[in-house]
Amino acid sequence: MIDGHVHTIYCGHASGRMEDYVRAAVERGLDGIVFLEHLEVGIDYPHRTWLEPEDFVRFRDEAGELAERFSGRIRVMAGIEAGWNPERGDEIAALAGDGGWDRVGLSYHFLRIHGRHYNLVSRQPFNIETFSRLGPSEVLDRYFDGLDAAVATVPADTLCHLDAALRYLEGVEMENSHAGRLRRVLAAVRERGMALEVNCSGFPLRGEPFPSFSLLGQAREMGIPFTLGSDAHRPGDVARGFFSLPEWVLANLAPVSRPG
């Protein structure tokens, strides 16, 4: 079993040494761990939650050192969580495709509204209030349109945070048009040979992962494999929720290595 979505102190909102995460993964009997760090381009947001280019150099070097030290005990991998920005798509695609990463995850955290960006997966009031004023339907329209473009543009292995726009806004319910858009995103994921992430950070918040078991069931019916991610921001979070997953999720896991 692999924890394919683990953060580090380099992102600025996680704690603990990278070695501590690896040791936690070993203690939990995992076969591998993927440090998946945030790459964002052109985002105007008051708090940086992603790595700068020089951070990626240190991040990759440290992951490489840990891979050597723990060789034979656990596989240590380094990847990126490439955040979509519709205004910088070609640049993001180039950075994702040229890095030689062990895994490339794809996400869409930030929507641009009135000249600045707001974070869909933040519970900060200024984000939630702005999205509420825009309206749930418009938020979902923009989000699924963005995911469509992102999947078509960025050479990624895994789609992360499929349901980011459904998490924290009150009164968000998918209309038929939005359900259709979501299925089109899943169809594009399948066509690109990508996997869908089962993000277990949802368990302590709502008793099931992100996305919901219902959405995961749709993906399974479409033949889309899964990857597991704790979205750990501290060592104690590694592999959280993995052993609460039903067998049908675990039986649908994607291969570890990137497709050639």
DRENPA-3360 file (N, C-alpha, C; in nm, 2 decimals, always signed):
BEGIN
1 = MIDGHVHT = +0.08/-0.12/+0.00/+0.00/+0.00/+0.00/+0.09/+0.12/+0.00 ~ +0.05/+0.22/-0.08/+0.13/+0.35/-0.10/+0.05/+0.47/-0.05 ~ +0.11/+0.55/+0.03/+0.05/+0.68/+0.06/+0.10/+0.78/-0.05 ~ +0.01/+0.82/-0.14/+0.05/+0.89/-0.26/+0.04/+1.04/-0.25 ~ +0.01/+1.10/-0.13/-0.01/+1.24/-0.12/+0.03/+1.29/+0.02 ~ +0.15/+1.32/+0.03/+0.21/+1.37/+0.16/+0.28/+1.50/+0.14 ~ +0.26/+1.60/+0.23/+0.32/+1.73/+0.22/+0.44/+1.74/+0.31 ~ +0.51/+1.85/+0.30/+0.64/+1.87/+0.38/+0.64/+2.02/+0.43;
9 = IYCGHASG = +0.74/+2.05/+0.51/+0.75/+2.18/+0.56/+0.78/+2.28/+0.45 ~ +0.82/+2.23/+0.33/+0.85/+2.33/+0.23/+0.73/+2.40/+0.17 ~ +0.61/+2.35/+0.20/+0.49/+2.41/+0.15/+0.44/+2.53/+0.24 ~ +0.50/+2.53/+0.36/+0.47/+2.64/+0.45/+0.35/+2.62/+0.54 ~ +0.27/+2.51/+0.52/+0.16/+2.49/+0.60/+0.15/+2.34/+0.65 ~ +0.27/+2.28/+0.66/+0.29/+2.15/+0.72/+0.40/+2.15/+0.82 ~ +0.40/+2.05/+0.91/+0.50/+2.04/+1.01/+0.57/+1.91/+1.01 ~ +0.69/+1.90/+1.08/+0.76/+1.78/+1.09/+0.86/+1.76/+0.98;
17 = RMEDYVRA = +0.97/+1.69/+1.01/+1.07/+1.66/+0.91/+1.03/+1.55/+0.81 ~ +1.08/+1.56/+0.69/+1.04/+1.46/+0.59/+1.08/+1.32/+0.64 ~ +1.19/+1.30/+0.71/+1.23/+1.17/+0.76/+1.12/+1.12/+0.86 ~ +1.06/+1.21/+0.94/+0.95/+1.17/+1.03/+0.83/+1.11/+0.95 ~ +0.80/+1.16/+0.84/+0.69/+1.11/+0.76/+0.73/+0.97/+0.71 ~ +0.85/+0.95/+0.66/+0.90/+0.82/+0.61/+0.89/+0.72/+0.72 ~ +0.94/+0.76/+0.84/+0.94/+0.66/+0.95/+0.80/+0.63/+0.99 ~ +0.71/+0.72/+0.99/+0.57/+0.69/+1.02/+0.51/+0.59/+0.91;
25 = AVERGLDG = +0.55/+0.61/+0.79/+0.50/+0.52/+0.68/+0.55/+0.38/+0.71 ~ +0.68/+0.37/+0.75/+0.74/+0.24/+0.78/+0.66/+0.17/+0.90 ~ +0.64/+0.25/+1.00/+0.57/+0.20/+1.12/+0.43/+0.15/+1.08 ~ +0.37/+0.21/+0.99/+0.23/+0.17/+0.95/+0.23/+0.06/+0.84 ~ +0.35/+0.01/+0.81/+0.36/-0.11/+0.72/+0.34/-0.07/+0.57 ~ +0.36/+0.05/+0.53/+0.34/+0.09/+0.39/+0.45/+0.04/+0.31 ~ +0.42/+0.02/+0.18/+0.53/-0.01/+0.08/+0.59/+0.11/+0.02 ~ +0.53/+0.22/+0.03/+0.58/+0.34/-0.03/+0.52/+0.47/+0.02;
33 = IVFLEHLE = +0.58/+0.58/-0.01/+0.53/+0.71/+0.03/+0.57/+0.81/-0.08 ~ +0.47/+0.89/-0.12/+0.50/+0.99/-0.23/+0.48/+1.13/-0.17 ~ +0.59/+1.20/-0.16/+0.58/+1.34/-0.12/+0.53/+1.42/-0.24 ~ +0.41/+1.48/-0.23/+0.35/+1.54/-0.34/+0.33/+1.69/-0.31 ~ +0.42/+1.77/-0.36/+0.42/+1.91/-0.31/+0.36/+2.01/-0.41 ~ +0.31/+2.12/-0.36/+0.23/+2.21/-0.44/+0.31/+2.29/-0.54 ~ +0.27/+2.29/-0.66/+0.32/+2.38/-0.77/+0.21/+2.46/-0.81 ~ +0.22/+2.59/-0.80/+0.12/+2.69/-0.85/+0.19/+2.80/-0.93;
41 = VGIDYPHR = +0.13/+2.85/-1.03/+0.18/+2.95/-1.12/+0.09/+3.06/-1.14 ~ +0.13/+3.18/-1.11/+0.05/+3.30/-1.13/-0.06/+3.32/-1.04 ~ -0.06/+3.27/-0.92/-0.16/+3.28/-0.82/-0.15/+3.40/-0.73 ~ -0.25/+3.49/-0.72/-0.25/+3.61/-0.64/-0.33/+3.58/-0.52 ~ -0.26/+3.54/-0.41/-0.33/+3.50/-0.28/-0.25/+3.55/-0.17 ~ -0.31/+3.59/-0.06/-0.23/+3.65/+0.05/-0.14/+3.56/+0.13 ~ -0.16/+3.43/+0.12/-0.08/+3.33/+0.19/-0.02/+3.23/+0.09 ~ +0.11/+3.22/+0.08/+0.17/+3.13/-0.01/+0.16/+2.99/+0.05;
49 = TWLEPEDF = +0.10/+2.90/-0.02/+0.09/+2.76/+0.02/+0.15/+2.66/-0.08 ~ +0.25/+2.71/-0.15/+0.31/+2.63/-0.26/+0.46/+2.66/-0.25 ~ +0.54/+2.58/-0.33/+0.68/+2.59/-0.32/+0.73/+2.69/-0.43 ~ +0.84/+2.76/-0.40/+0.91/+2.84/-0.50/+1.01/+2.75/-0.57 ~ +1.07/+2.79/-0.68/+1.16/+2.70/-0.76/+1.28/+2.65/-0.67 ~ +1.33/+2.74/-0.59/+1.45/+2.70/-0.50/+1.40/+2.60/-0.40 ~ +1.28/+2.60/-0.35/+1.23/+2.51/-0.26/+1.22/+2.37/-0.32 ~ +1.18/+2.36/-0.45/+1.17/+2.23/-0.52/+1.31/+2.17/-0.53;
57 = VRFRDEAG = +1.42/+2.24/-0.54/+1.55/+2.19/-0.55/+1.58/+2.12/-0.42 ~ +1.56/+2.19/-0.30/+1.59/+2.13/-0.17/+1.49/+2.01/-0.14 ~ +1.37/+2.03/-0.18/+1.27/+1.92/-0.16/+1.31/+1.79/-0.23 ~ +1.35/+1.81/-0.36/+1.39/+1.69/-0.44/+1.52/+1.63/-0.38 ~ +1.61/+1.71/-0.35/+1.74/+1.66/-0.29/+1.71/+1.58/-0.16 ~ +1.63/+1.63/-0.08/+1.60/+1.56/+0.05/+1.53/+1.43/+0.03 ~ +1.43/+1.43/-0.07/+1.36/+1.31/-0.10/+1.46/+1.20/-0.15 ~ +1.55/+1.25/-0.24/+1.65/+1.15/-0.29/+1.73/+1.09/-0.19;
65 = ELAERFSG = +1.78/+1.17/-0.09/+1.86/+1.12/+0.02/+1.78/+1.02/+0.10 ~ +1.66/+1.05/+0.13/+1.57/+0.96/+0.21/+1.55/+0.83/+0.13 ~ +1.53/+0.84/+0.00/+1.51/+0.72/-0.08/+1.63/+0.62/-0.07 ~ +1.75/+0.68/-0.07/+1.87/+0.60/-0.06/+1.88/+0.54/+0.08 ~ +1.86/+0.62/+0.18/+1.87/+0.57/+0.32/+1.77/+0.46/+0.36 ~ +1.65/+0.47/+0.30/+1.55/+0.38/+0.34/+1.53/+0.27/+0.23 ~ +1.62/+0.26/+0.14/+1.61/+0.16/+0.03/+1.60/+0.02/+0.09 ~ +1.51/-0.06/+0.04/+1.50/-0.19/+0.10/+1.39/-0.20/+0.21;
73 = RIRVMAGI = +1.36/-0.08/+0.27/+1.26/-0.08/+0.37/+1.13/-0.02/+0.32 ~ +1.14/+0.08/+0.24/+1.02/+0.15/+0.19/+1.06/+0.23/+0.06 ~ +0.97/+0.24/-0.03/+1.00/+0.32/-0.15/+0.96/+0.47/-0.12 ~ +1.06/+0.56/-0.14/+1.04/+0.70/-0.11/+1.04/+0.77/-0.25 ~ +0.93/+0.84/-0.28/+0.91/+0.91/-0.41/+0.88/+1.06/-0.39 ~ +0.92/+1.13/-0.50/+0.89/+1.28/-0.50/+0.81/+1.31/-0.62 ~ +0.70/+1.39/-0.59/+0.62/+1.44/-0.70/+0.56/+1.58/-0.67 ~ +0.48/+1.62/-0.76/+0.42/+1.75/-0.75/+0.27/+1.74/-0.76;
81 = EAGWNPER = +0.20/+1.83/-0.69/+0.06/+1.85/-0.70/+0.04/+1.98/-0.78 ~ +0.03/+1.97/-0.91/+0.02/+2.08/-1.00/-0.12/+2.15/-1.00 ~ -0.12/+2.27/-0.95/-0.24/+2.34/-0.94/-0.28/+2.41/-1.07 ~ -0.40/+2.40/-1.12/-0.45/+2.46/-1.24/-0.47/+2.61/-1.23 ~ -0.43/+2.68/-1.33/-0.46/+2.82/-1.35/-0.49/+2.84/-1.50 ~ -0.61/+2.87/-1.53/-0.65/+2.88/-1.67/-0.57/+2.98/-1.75 ~ -0.51/+3.08/-1.69/-0.43/+3.18/-1.76/-0.29/+3.14/-1.78 ~ -0.25/+3.03/-1.72/-0.11/+2.99/-1.73/-0.09/+2.84/-1.77;
89 = GDEIAALA = -0.19/+2.78/-1.84/-0.20/+2.64/-1.86/-0.08/+2.58/-1.93 ~ -0.03/+2.65/-2.03/+0.09/+2.59/-2.11/+0.21/+2.59/-2.02 ~ +0.23/+2.69/-1.94/+0.35/+2.69/-1.85/+0.34/+2.58/-1.74 ~ +0.22/+2.56/-1.69/+0.20/+2.45/-1.59/+0.23/+2.32/-1.65 ~ +0.17/+2.30/-1.77/+0.19/+2.17/-1.84/+0.34/+2.14/-1.87 ~ +0.42/+2.25/-1.91/+0.56/+2.23/-1.93/+0.63/+2.19/-1.80 ~ +0.60/+2.26/-1.69/+0.67/+2.23/-1.57/+0.63/+2.09/-1.52 ~ +0.51/+2.05/-1.54/+0.47/+1.91/-1.49/+0.53/+1.81/-1.58;
97 = GDGGWDRV = +0.55/+1.83/-1.71/+0.60/+1.73/-1.80/+0.75/+1.72/-1.81 ~ +0.82/+1.82/-1.77/+0.96/+1.82/-1.78/+1.04/+1.79/-1.66 ~ +0.97/+1.77/-1.55/+1.04/+1.75/-1.42/+1.09/+1.62/-1.39 ~ +1.05/+1.51/-1.46/+1.09/+1.38/-1.42/+1.05/+1.33/-1.28 ~ +0.93/+1.38/-1.24/+0.88/+1.34/-1.11/+0.83/+1.20/-1.11 ~ +0.83/+1.14/-0.99/+0.77/+1.01/-0.97/+0.62/+1.00/-0.98 ~ +0.56/+1.12/-0.95/+0.41/+1.13/-0.97/+0.38/+1.27/-0.99 ~ +0.28/+1.29/-1.08/+0.22/+1.43/-1.10/+0.07/+1.42/-1.07;
105 = GLSYHFLR = +0.04/+1.49/-0.96/-0.10/+1.50/-0.93/-0.16/+1.63/-0.98 ~ -0.28/+1.64/-1.01/-0.34/+1.76/-1.07/-0.46/+1.80/-0.98 ~ -0.46/+1.93/-0.95/-0.57/+1.99/-0.87/-0.60/+2.13/-0.91 ~ -0.71/+2.18/-0.86/-0.76/+2.31/-0.90/-0.81/+2.38/-0.77 ~ -0.72/+2.45/-0.70/-0.75/+2.51/-0.57/-0.81/+2.65/-0.58 ~ -0.76/+2.73/-0.68/-0.79/+2.87/-0.68/-0.87/+2.92/-0.79 ~ -0.98/+2.99/-0.76/-1.06/+3.06/-0.86/-1.03/+3.21/-0.86 ~ -1.02/+3.27/-0.98/-0.99/+3.41/-0.99/-1.13/+3.49/-0.99;
113 = IHGRHYNL = -1.15/+3.58/-0.90/-1.27/+3.65/-0.89/-1.23/+3.80/-0.87 ~ -1.28/+3.89/-0.96/-1.25/+4.03/-0.94/-1.10/+4.06/-0.93 ~ -1.02/+3.99/-1.01/-0.88/+4.03/-1.01/-0.79/+3.96/-0.91 ~ -0.84/+3.87/-0.83/-0.76/+3.80/-0.73/-0.81/+3.66/-0.71 ~ -0.73/+3.58/-0.65/-0.76/+3.44/-0.63/-0.82/+3.41/-0.50 ~ -0.91/+3.31/-0.49/-0.97/+3.26/-0.37/-0.96/+3.11/-0.37 ~ -0.94/+3.05/-0.25/-0.90/+2.91/-0.23/-1.03/+2.83/-0.20 ~ -1.06/+2.73/-0.29/-1.18/+2.65/-0.27/-1.17/+2.55/-0.16;
121 = VSRQPFNI = -1.05/+2.51/-0.12/-1.03/+2.41/-0.01/-0.99/+2.48/+0.12 ~ -1.02/+2.60/+0.13/-0.99/+2.67/+0.26/-1.12/+2.70/+0.33 ~ -1.12/+2.69/+0.46/-1.24/+2.73/+0.54/-1.22/+2.87/+0.60 ~ -1.13/+2.95/+0.55/-1.12/+3.09/+0.59/-1.24/+3.17/+0.55 ~ -1.30/+3.25/+0.64/-1.42/+3.32/+0.60/-1.42/+3.40/+0.48 ~ -1.30/+3.47/+0.45/-1.30/+3.55/+0.33/-1.31/+3.47/+0.20 ~ -1.27/+3.35/+0.20/-1.29/+3.26/+0.08/-1.43/+3.22/+0.07 ~ -1.49/+3.17/+0.18/-1.63/+3.12/+0.18/-1.73/+3.23/+0.15;
129 = ETFSRLGP = -1.71/+3.35/+0.21/-1.80/+3.46/+0.18/-1.79/+3.50/+0.03 ~ -1.67/+3.50/-0.03/-1.66/+3.54/-0.17/-1.73/+3.44/-0.26 ~ -1.71/+3.31/-0.23/-1.78/+3.21/-0.31/-1.93/+3.21/-0.29 ~ -1.97/+3.24/-0.17/-2.12/+3.24/-0.15/-2.18/+3.36/-0.22 ~ -2.11/+3.47/-0.23/-2.16/+3.58/-0.31/-2.17/+3.55/-0.46 ~ -2.07/+3.48/-0.51/-2.06/+3.44/-0.65/-2.18/+3.35/-0.68 ~ -2.21/+3.26/-0.58/-2.32/+3.17/-0.60/-2.27/+3.03/-0.63 ~ -2.33/+2.93/-0.56/-2.28/+2.79/-0.58/-2.28/+2.74/-0.73;
137 = SEVLDRYF = -2.39/+2.78/-0.80/-2.40/+2.73/-0.94/-2.28/+2.78/-1.03 ~ -2.25/+2.91/-1.01/-2.14/+2.97/-1.08/-2.00/+2.91/-1.04 ~ -1.99/+2.89/-0.91/-1.86/+2.83/-0.86/-1.85/+2.69/-0.93 ~ -1.95/+2.61/-0.93/-1.94/+2.47/-0.99/-1.92/+2.48/-1.14 ~ -1.98/+2.58/-1.21/-1.96/+2.59/-1.35/-1.81/+2.62/-1.38 ~ -1.76/+2.72/-1.31/-1.62/+2.75/-1.33/-1.52/+2.64/-1.29 ~ -1.56/+2.57/-1.18/-1.47/+2.46/-1.13/-1.46/+2.35/-1.23 ~ -1.57/+2.30/-1.28/-1.57/+2.18/-1.37/-1.52/+2.22/-1.50;
145 = DGLDAAVA = -1.55/+2.34/-1.55/-1.49/+2.39/-1.67/-1.34/+2.39/-1.66 ~ -1.29/+2.44/-1.55/-1.14/+2.44/-1.53/-1.08/+2.30/-1.52 ~ -1.15/+2.21/-1.45/-1.10/+2.07/-1.45/-1.09/+2.01/-1.58 ~ -1.19/+2.03/-1.66/-1.20/+1.98/-1.80/-1.07/+2.03/-1.88 ~ -1.04/+2.16/-1.87/-0.93/+2.21/-1.94/-0.80/+2.16/-1.88 ~ -0.79/+2.15/-1.75/-0.67/+2.10/-1.68/-0.63/+1.96/-1.72 ~ -0.73/+1.87/-1.72/-0.71/+1.73/-1.76/-0.66/+1.72/-1.90 ~ -0.72/+1.80/-1.99/-0.68/+1.80/-2.13/-0.54/+1.86/-2.15;
153 = TVPADTLC = -0.49/+1.94/-2.06/-0.37/+2.01/-2.09/-0.24/+1.96/-2.01 ~ -0.26/+1.92/-1.89/-0.15/+1.89/-1.80/-0.12/+1.74/-1.80 ~ +0.00/+1.70/-1.83/+0.04/+1.55/-1.83/+0.05/+1.50/-1.68 ~ -0.06/+1.46/-1.63/-0.06/+1.41/-1.49/-0.10/+1.27/-1.48 ~ -0.07/+1.21/-1.37/-0.10/+1.07/-1.34/-0.23/+1.05/-1.26 ~ -0.26/+1.15/-1.17/-0.37/+1.14/-1.08/-0.45/+1.27/-1.07 ~ -0.58/+1.27/-1.07/-0.66/+1.38/-1.04/-0.69/+1.39/-0.89 ~ -0.65/+1.50/-0.83/-0.67/+1.52/-0.69/-0.79/+1.61/-0.67;
161 = HLDAALRY = -0.86/+1.60/-0.55/-0.96/+1.69/-0.51/-1.07/+1.71/-0.62 ~ -1.12/+1.60/-0.67/-1.23/+1.61/-0.77/-1.35/+1.69/-0.71 ~ -1.38/+1.69/-0.59/-1.49/+1.75/-0.53/-1.46/+1.88/-0.45 ~ -1.35/+1.94/-0.48/-1.30/+2.06/-0.41/-1.41/+2.16/-0.39 ~ -1.49/+2.19/-0.50/-1.59/+2.30/-0.50/-1.71/+2.26/-0.42 ~ -1.72/+2.13/-0.37/-1.84/+2.09/-0.30/-1.81/+2.08/-0.15 ~ -1.70/+2.11/-0.10/-1.66/+2.08/+0.03/-1.72/+2.17/+0.14 ~ -1.70/+2.30/+0.13/-1.72/+2.39/+0.24/-1.83/+2.50/+0.22;
169 = LEGVEMEN = -1.89/+2.50/+0.10/-1.99/+2.60/+0.07/-2.13/+2.55/+0.11 ~ -2.20/+2.62/+0.19/-2.33/+2.58/+0.23/-2.43/+2.58/+0.11 ~ -2.52/+2.49/+0.11/-2.62/+2.49/+0.01/-2.57/+2.44/-0.13 ~ -2.45/+2.39/-0.14/-2.40/+2.35/-0.27/-2.46/+2.21/-0.31 ~ -2.54/+2.21/-0.41/-2.60/+2.08/-0.46/-2.58/+2.08/-0.61 ~ -2.54/+1.97/-0.66/-2.51/+1.96/-0.80/-2.64/+1.95/-0.88 ~ -2.67/+2.04/-0.97/-2.78/+2.03/-1.06/-2.74/+1.92/-1.17 ~ -2.84/+1.89/-1.25/-2.82/+1.79/-1.35/-2.70/+1.83/-1.45;
177 = SHAGRLRR = -2.70/+1.96/-1.47/-2.59/+2.01/-1.56/-2.45/+1.99/-1.50 ~ -2.44/+2.01/-1.37/-2.32/+1.99/-1.30/-2.28/+1.84/-1.29 ~ -2.38/+1.76/-1.27/-2.35/+1.62/-1.26/-2.30/+1.57/-1.40 ~ -2.35/+1.62/-1.50/-2.31/+1.59/-1.64/-2.16/+1.64/-1.66 ~ -2.13/+1.76/-1.61/-2.00/+1.81/-1.63/-1.90/+1.72/-1.55 ~ -1.94/+1.68/-1.43/-1.85/+1.60/-1.35/-1.82/+1.47/-1.42 ~ -1.92/+1.41/-1.48/-1.90/+1.28/-1.56/-1.81/+1.31/-1.68 ~ -1.82/+1.42/-1.74/-1.73/+1.45/-1.85/-1.59/+1.46/-1.81;
185 = VLAAVRER = -1.57/+1.52/-1.69/-1.43/+1.52/-1.63/-1.38/+1.38/-1.61 ~ -1.46/+1.30/-1.55/-1.42/+1.16/-1.53/-1.40/+1.09/-1.66 ~ -1.48/+1.11/-1.76/-1.45/+1.05/-1.89/-1.32/+1.09/-1.95 ~ -1.28/+1.22/-1.93/-1.15/+1.27/-1.97/-1.04/+1.21/-1.90 ~ -1.06/+1.19/-1.76/-0.96/+1.12/-1.68/-0.93/+0.98/-1.74 ~ -1.04/+0.91/-1.77/-1.03/+0.78/-1.82/-0.95/+0.78/-1.95 ~ -0.99/+0.87/-2.04/-0.93/+0.87/-2.17/-0.78/+0.91/-2.17 ~ -0.74/+0.99/-2.07/-0.60/+1.02/-2.05/-0.52/+0.91/-1.98;
193 = GMALEVNC = -0.58/+0.81/-1.93/-0.52/+0.70/-1.86/-0.47/+0.74/-1.72 ~ -0.55/+0.84/-1.66/-0.52/+0.89/-1.53/-0.59/+0.81/-1.42 ~ -0.55/+0.82/-1.30/-0.62/+0.77/-1.18/-0.69/+0.88/-1.11 ~ -0.78/+0.84/-1.02/-0.86/+0.94/-0.94/-0.81/+0.92/-0.79 ~ -0.78/+1.02/-0.72/-0.73/+1.01/-0.59/-0.84/+0.99/-0.49 ~ -0.82/+0.90/-0.40/-0.91/+0.88/-0.28/-0.84/+0.95/-0.17 ~ -0.88/+1.07/-0.14/-0.81/+1.16/-0.04/-0.88/+1.13/+0.10 ~ -0.80/+1.06/+0.19/-0.86/+1.02/+0.31/-0.86/+1.13/+0.42;
201 = SGFPLRGE = -0.82/+1.25/+0.39/-0.83/+1.36/+0.48/-0.98/+1.39/+0.51 ~ -1.07/+1.33/+0.43/-1.21/+1.35/+0.46/-1.26/+1.27/+0.58 ~ -1.20/+1.16/+0.61/-1.25/+1.08/+0.72/-1.28/+1.15/+0.85 ~ -1.18/+1.23/+0.90/-1.20/+1.29/+1.03/-1.30/+1.41/+1.02 ~ -1.33/+1.45/+0.90/-1.43/+1.56/+0.89/-1.57/+1.52/+0.86 ~ -1.59/+1.40/+0.79/-1.72/+1.36/+0.75/-1.74/+1.21/+0.75 ~ -1.64/+1.14/+0.79/-1.66/+0.99/+0.80/-1.64/+0.92/+0.67 ~ -1.60/+0.98/+0.56/-1.57/+0.92/+0.43/-1.47/+1.01/+0.36;
209 = PFPSFSLL = -1.41/+0.96/+0.26/-1.30/+1.03/+0.19/-1.35/+1.14/+0.10 ~ -1.26/+1.22/+0.05/-1.29/+1.31/-0.06/-1.24/+1.24/-0.19 ~ -1.31/+1.23/-0.30/-1.45/+1.25/-0.30/-1.53/+1.15/-0.23 ~ -1.66/+1.16/-0.23/-1.75/+1.07/-0.15/-1.75/+0.93/-0.22 ~ -1.79/+0.83/-0.14/-1.81/+0.70/-0.19/-1.90/+0.69/-0.31 ~ -2.00/+0.78/-0.31/-2.09/+0.78/-0.42/-2.02/+0.82/-0.55 ~ -1.94/+0.92/-0.55/-1.86/+0.97/-0.66/-1.75/+0.87/-0.70 ~ -1.69/+0.81/-0.60/-1.59/+0.70/-0.63/-1.66/+0.58/-0.70;
217 = GQAREMGI = -1.78/+0.55/-0.66/-1.85/+0.44/-0.72/-1.88/+0.47/-0.87 ~ -1.91/+0.60/-0.90/-1.92/+0.64/-1.04/-1.79/+0.62/-1.12 ~ -1.68/+0.66/-1.06/-1.55/+0.64/-1.13/-1.52/+0.49/-1.15 ~ -1.55/+0.41/-1.05/-1.52/+0.27/-1.06/-1.60/+0.21/-1.18 ~ -1.73/+0.25/-1.19/-1.81/+0.20/-1.29/-1.76/+0.24/-1.43 ~ -1.69/+0.35/-1.44/-1.63/+0.40/-1.56/-1.49/+0.34/-1.59 ~ -1.45/+0.25/-1.50/-1.32/+0.19/-1.52/-1.20/+0.27/-1.49 ~ -1.21/+0.37/-1.40/-1.10/+0.46/-1.35/-1.04/+0.40/-1.23;
225 = PFTLGSDA = -0.91/+0.38/-1.23/-0.84/+0.33/-1.11/-0.82/+0.44/-1.00 ~ -0.79/+0.40/-0.88/-0.77/+0.49/-0.77/-0.63/+0.49/-0.72 ~ -0.59/+0.61/-0.67/-0.47/+0.61/-0.58/-0.51/+0.66/-0.44 ~ -0.44/+0.62/-0.34/-0.47/+0.66/-0.20/-0.38/+0.77/-0.16 ~ -0.44/+0.87/-0.09/-0.36/+0.98/-0.03/-0.41/+1.02/+0.10 ~ -0.32/+1.04/+0.20/-0.37/+1.09/+0.33/-0.38/+1.24/+0.33 ~ -0.31/+1.31/+0.23/-0.30/+1.45/+0.24/-0.23/+1.50/+0.37 ~ -0.14/+1.42/+0.41/-0.08/+1.44/+0.55/+0.00/+1.58/+0.55;
233 = HRPGDVAR = -0.02/+1.65/+0.66/+0.05/+1.77/+0.68/+0.13/+1.77/+0.81 ~ +0.13/+1.65/+0.87/+0.21/+1.62/+0.99/+0.23/+1.47/+0.99 ~ +0.34/+1.42/+1.05/+0.37/+1.28/+1.04/+0.26/+1.18/+1.08 ~ +0.19/+1.23/+1.19/+0.08/+1.14/+1.24/-0.03/+1.12/+1.15 ~ -0.04/+1.20/+1.04/-0.15/+1.18/+0.94/-0.12/+1.08/+0.84 ~ +0.00/+1.03/+0.83/+0.04/+0.93/+0.72/-0.06/+0.81/+0.73 ~ -0.11/+0.78/+0.61/-0.20/+0.66/+0.60/-0.33/+0.67/+0.68 ~ -0.37/+0.79/+0.72/-0.49/+0.80/+0.80/-0.61/+0.76/+0.71;
241 = GFFSLPEW = -0.70/+0.68/+0.77/-0.82/+0.64/+0.70/-0.80/+0.52/+0.61 ~ -0.68/+0.48/+0.58/-0.66/+0.38/+0.48/-0.72/+0.25/+0.52 ~ -0.72/+0.22/+0.64/-0.77/+0.09/+0.69/-0.92/+0.09/+0.72 ~ -0.98/+0.20/+0.69/-1.13/+0.21/+0.70/-1.19/+0.21/+0.56 ~ -1.11/+0.19/+0.46/-1.16/+0.19/+0.32/-1.23/+0.05/+0.29 ~ -1.34/+0.05/+0.22/-1.40/-0.08/+0.18/-1.31/-0.15/+0.08 ~ -1.33/-0.28/+0.07/-1.25/-0.36/-0.02/-1.26/-0.32/-0.16 ~ -1.38/-0.27/-0.20/-1.39/-0.24/-0.35/-1.30/-0.12/-0.39;
249 = VLANLAPV = -1.27/-0.03/-0.29/-1.18/+0.07/-0.32/-1.03/+0.02/-0.33 ~ -0.99/-0.06/-0.23/-0.86/-0.12/-0.23/-0.83/-0.21/-0.35 ~ -0.94/-0.27/-0.40/-0.92/-0.36/-0.52/-0.91/-0.29/-0.65 ~ -0.93/-0.16/-0.65/-0.93/-0.08/-0.77/-0.81/+0.02/-0.78 ~ -0.70/-0.02/-0.71/-0.58/+0.07/-0.70/-0.50/+0.07/-0.83 ~ -0.45/+0.18/-0.87/-0.37/+0.20/-0.99/-0.23/+0.14/-0.96 ~ -0.15/+0.11/-1.07/-0.01/+0.07/-1.05/+0.07/+0.19/-0.98 ~ +0.18/+0.16/-0.92/+0.26/+0.26/-0.85/+0.33/+0.35/-0.94;
257 = SRPG = +0.39/+0.29/-1.04/+0.48/+0.36/-1.13/+0.41/+0.45/-1.23 ~ +0.47/+0.56/-1.27/+0.41/+0.64/-1.38/+0.41/+0.56/-1.51 ~ +0.30/+0.58/-1.59/+0.30/+0.51/-1.72/+0.41/+0.56/-1.81 ~ +0.47/+0.48/-1.89/+0.58/+0.51/-1.97/+0.55/+0.61/-2.08;
% end
